[in-house]
Amino acid sequence: MNDSRLVYSTDTGRIKAQSVNQNSAPKGDGIVRIRKETKGRKGKGMSIIDGLEMNEAGLKALCKELKKQCGCGGAVKGFSIEVQGDVRDKLKLILEAKGMRVKLAGG
């Protein structure tokens, strides 16, 4: 993956590369939040898990395990996991069993 993105500089009038660290997870407050999202999905619900301080490989492995235990599909988008359906309660129990602090966010 490319670690830089192009930025226009008004000082010199040229495009220069700016370094961006995309492989490290953003630091949070230590609480994993699970929310339900239906916007842009034609009314279908998705459970979004945010606040996991893991690298990409760890997120993919956790996503695979969660999908298997919930019996549904899902994917890793950025540094969050999307699981199909409103399975927030199951996800909360699974993640708490792994020793994480979990909160249900949103309605």
N, C-alpha and C positions, 0 to 999 in steps of 0.2 A: 504494500500500500504506500502511496505517496504521502510523505510527512509534511508537505508544504502546500500552500494555496497561493494563488496569484493575488497581489494587492497592488492597486494603483497608488503611486506616490506623487503628491503634488509638488514636492521639493525638486525632483529631478524630471518629472514628467514621464517616467518610465515605469514599466511593470516589474516588480521585484517579488521574489518568493518570501513568504513569511512562514516560519516554522510553527507547526501545530502538532501537539502530542495527542494523537487520536487513539492510541492503544491503551492508555491508562484510564481507569474508571474515575468518574468525578467523585470527589469526597462528599459524603452526606453526613447526616446526623446520627447514623447507626441504626435507623429504623427503616425497615422494609415496608413500603406502602403498596397495597393492592387496591386498584380502583376498577370500576366497571365503565366501559366506554362503548357508546353506540353511534356516536356522531360519525358520519361519512361511511357507514357500514350497512346502509339500508335497513336499519332497525335491529340488525344482528348484534348481540352483545359479545364483548371481548373483555377478559380480565387482564389488566395491565399491571405488571409487577415492576416497581421502580425502587431505587435506593440500594440495589445490590452492588456492593463494592468488589466486583470480580472482573477478571480479564475476559476477553472474548471466548476463549476455550472453556473457561469455567462456566460462563453463561450458557453456552451451547450444551454442555453436559447436563447442567441443571434443568434446562428447558426440555431436553429429551426425557429425563427422569420424570418431570412434572407431567408431561404429555402422556407418558405411559401410565402413571398412577391415576390420572383423571380420565383417561380414555377419550381424549380429544386431540385436535391439532393445535398448532401454535408455531411461533417463530421468535427469533431474537431480532429486535430492531434497535439499533444504536446500543445503548446500555440498559435496555429494558426488555422484559420477556412478555410476549403477548400470547395468551392462551385462549382458544375459542370457547365461547359459552360463559355463563355466569357461574363459575366454580370457585368463587372467592373463599368460601368457607373451607373447602377441601384444601385449597392452596395454603390457607392460613395454618391449618393443622399440620400439613407436611413441612412447611418452613419452620414452624415452631419446634417440631420434633428434631430439626437440624440445629437448633440452638439459636435461631435468629429472633430478633424482636420485630413483631409484625403488627401492623395496624391496617384496618379496613378504611380506606379513604373514599370520600364521595358518598353518593346516595345509593 
